[in-house]
Amino acid sequence: MRFFPVLVFMFAVPLAAHAATPPSSLDSLFVSLAKAQSEEDAKPIETQILALFDQSGSASVDLLMTRAEAAADAGDVDTAKKLIDSITDIAPDFAEGWHRRAALQAAAKDDEGAMISLQKAVTLNPREFAALAELAVMLEDYGDKKAALATYRRVLALDPHMEGVDKHVDELARDVEGEKI
């Protein structure tokens, strides 16, 4: 299975580094993301949006997320998994808990579990473009080109400059829809 760069990114950016962005700015960040002129311009906006997605609204859940991140960074996958499982148990409506769970499942080669967790994450947060992109990669890897194409297009509707997504759309569109005349 190919890993989308976002899987690595999820545990690479500390949660506390983004606490200054107020949640009310999410809509304006998506407007800015749509207006970005390049991938380079889009990156900091993507980072701010993903940081807002990381905010659970619960100090306890945020602490568990921080500890899970630290455990994952230290290579202690078992502890990270236990902490993420705790998060999804106590905050089942927190999309990022499911998103992080999917990353750990994918890393452990539990593709079925990862796909289920990604679907849960995007059901809870339909604008979670990183989780959508990861789901699209998995759908493509498992041969569901039509669903992968539709999912990649959802990603581009949210984040027109997400790295590599347009290439996947172009390739899959030829396979699924044929060549344009």
C-alpha positions in Angstrom: 0.0 0.0 0.0 1.2 3.5 -0.8 1.2 5.9 2.2 0.0 9.4 1.6 2.3 12.0 3.0 -0.4 13.2 5.4 -0.1 9.9 7.4 3.3 11.0 8.5 2.2 14.6 8.9 -0.5 13.8 11.4 1.9 13.0 14.2 4.7 15.3 13.1 3.2 18.6 14.0 2.8 19.3 17.7 -0.8 20.1 18.8 0.3 23.0 21.0 2.0 24.8 18.2 -1.4 25.6 16.7 -3.4 26.6 19.7 -3.4 30.3 18.8 -5.8 30.0 15.8 -9.4 30.6 16.9 -11.9 28.0 15.8 -14.2 30.7 14.3 -11.6 31.2 11.5 -12.1 27.7 9.9 -14.5 29.0 7.2 -12.2 31.9 6.4 -9.2 29.5 6.2 -11.1 27.3 3.7 -11.8 30.5 1.6 -8.1 31.3 1.7 -7.2 27.8 0.8 -9.5 27.9 -2.2 -7.8 31.2 -3.3 -4.2 30.0 -2.8 -2.2 30.3 -6.0 0.2 27.3 -5.4 0.9 24.3 -3.3 3.5 26.4 -1.5 0.9 29.1 -0.7 -1.6 26.4 0.4 0.7 24.5 2.8 0.5 27.0 5.8 -3.2 27.3 5.4 -3.5 23.5 5.3 -1.5 23.3 8.5 -3.7 25.9 10.2 -6.9 24.0 9.2 -5.5 20.6 10.4 -4.5 22.3 13.7 -8.1 23.4 14.2 -9.3 19.9 13.4 -7.0 18.7 16.2 -8.8 20.8 18.8 -11.3 18.6 20.5 -12.9 21.1 22.9 -11.9 18.8 25.8 -8.8 19.4 27.8 -8.7 15.7 28.7 -8.9 14.6 25.1 -6.3 17.1 24.0 -4.0 15.9 26.7 -4.5 12.3 25.5 -3.8 13.4 21.9 -0.6 15.1 23.0 0.5 12.0 24.9 -0.4 9.8 21.9 1.6 12.0 19.6 4.6 11.9 22.0 4.4 8.1 22.2 4.2 7.8 18.4 7.1 10.1 18.0 9.1 8.0 20.4 8.3 4.9 18.5 6.0 3.5 21.3 3.2 2.4 19.0 1.5 0.3 21.7 1.1 3.2 24.0 0.0 5.5 21.2 -2.6 2.9 20.2 -3.9 2.6 23.7 -4.2 6.3 24.1 -6.0 6.8 20.7 -8.3 3.9 21.6 -9.1 5.7 24.8 -9.9 8.9 22.8 -12.2 7.2 20.5 -14.0 5.5 23.4 -14.5 8.7 25.5 -14.9 11.1 22.5 -16.5 9.0 19.7 -17.6 12.1 17.9 -14.1 13.6 17.7 -13.1 13.0 14.1 -9.3 13.4 14.6 -9.3 10.6 17.1 -10.5 8.3 14.4 -8.1 9.9 11.9 -5.2 9.2 14.2 -6.5 5.7 14.8 -6.5 5.1 11.1 -2.9 6.2 10.8 -1.8 3.7 13.5 -3.9 1.0 11.9 -2.4 1.7 8.4 1.1 1.6 9.9 0.3 -1.8 11.4 -1.0 -3.1 8.0 -4.6 -3.2 9.3 -6.0 -1.8 6.1 -9.6 -2.8 6.9 -9.5 -1.1 10.3 -7.8 1.9 8.8 -10.4 2.2 6.1 -13.3 2.0 8.6 -11.6 4.6 10.9 -11.1 6.9 7.9 -14.7 6.6 6.9 -15.7 7.4 10.4 -13.5 10.4 10.5 -14.8 11.9 7.3 -18.4 11.1 8.3 -17.8 13.1 11.5 -15.9 15.9 9.6 -16.7 15.9 5.9 -14.1 18.7 5.3 -11.2 16.6 6.7 -9.3 16.7 3.4 -6.3 14.8 4.8 -8.5 11.8 5.9 -10.3 11.9 2.6 -7.0 11.8 0.6 -5.8 8.9 2.7 -9.1 7.1 2.1 -8.8 7.8 -1.7 -5.3 6.3 -1.7 -6.7 3.1 -0.1 -9.6 2.9 -2.4 -7.3 3.2 -5.4 -4.9 0.6 -4.0 -7.7 -1.8 -3.6 -8.9 -1.3 -7.2 -12.0 0.8 -6.6 -11.0 3.4 -9.1 -14.5 5.0 -9.4 -14.8 5.6 -5.7 -11.2 6.7 -5.5 -11.7 9.2 -8.2 -14.8 10.6 -6.6 -13.0 10.8 -3.2 -10.0 12.6 -4.8 -12.4 15.1 -6.4 -13.9 15.8 -3.0 -10.4 16.5 -1.7 -9.7 18.9 -4.5 -13.0 20.7 -3.9 -11.8 21.3 -0.3 -8.1 21.8 -1.0 -7.3 22.5 -4.7 -3.6 22.5 -4.2 -3.1 19.3 -2.0 0.1 17.8 -3.1 -0.2 15.0 -5.7 -4.0 14.8 -5.7 -4.5 16.4 -9.2 -2.1 13.8 -10.7 -4.3 11.0 -9.2 -7.4 12.6 -10.6 -6.0 12.9 -14.1 -4.8 9.3 -14.1 -8.0 7.9 -12.7 -10.2 10.0 -14.9 -8.6 8.5 -17.9 -9.1 5.0 -16.5 -12.7 5.5 -15.3 -14.1 8.0 -17.8 -11.9 7.4 -20.8 -10.1 10.0 -22.9 -11.8 13.2 -23.6 -12.4 14.0 -27.3 
